[in-house]
Amino acid sequence: MSVTALLVLAAEEAEHTPIAFYVGGGILAGWGVLLAAVGLARPDFPESDGTAKGLYGLSALLVIAAAATAILSG
């Protein structure tokens, strides 16, 4: 392969697409809407402290994942 072809391939490889961010952000948004709907429908949601901590943890992981995909996708 010529040097030019290698440079073109390297440039194409270096391009970042925001698809991962769109997926991660969409999942996070859907999770937020789902939690809001369940919270409005059931005033005692979540019933226990353990469930609440699990939901907080999952929500935090989704936020971190969405932020990471935003940073990595450029």
N, C-alpha and C positions, 0 to 999 in steps of 0.2 A: 504494500500500500504506500501511496505517496504521503508526504508530510501534510499536504493540503487536505487529503481525505481524512487523515487522522485528526486534524484540527476541526474539521467539520463535524466528525462524529463526536469529538469531545465537547464541542459547543452544544450539540443537540442533547447530549447526555446531561449537561449542566443546567439545561432549562428546567425550571420547576413549575409544575402545574398546581393550581389551587384546588384540585379535586379532593384531596384528602381533607383540606380545611372545610370545604363545602359539606362533606360527609360528616365530619366531626361536629361542625357547627349545627348542622341539621339535627343530628342526634341530640345534642345538648338542648336545642330549642324545643324539640319534641318532648324531651324529658321534663322540661320546665312546664310545658302546657299540660302534660299528663299529671304532674304533681299538683298543679293548680286546680285542675278539674277534680281530682280525688279529694284534695283539701277542702274545696268548696262543697262537695257532695257529702262529705263525712266530717263533721266538726271535730270529732275526737281523733282524727288521723294525725299522726301515727299513735297507735294505742300504747306503745311502750317506749321506754328510753332506748332500749336496744335497737328497735326498729328505726327510731329517729336518728341514732348515731350511724346506722347502716346507710340510711338515705343521705345523710350529710356526707359520708365518705364517698358514696357512689357519685353524688353530685360534684364533689371536689375533684374526683378522678376525671369526670367528663369535662370539667372546666379546664383542667390541666392538659388533657388530651387535645381539646379544641385550641387552646393557646399554643401548644407545641406544634400542632399542624400549621397554625397561622405563621409561626416564626420560621418553621422549616420550609414552607412553600414559598417564602420570599414575599 
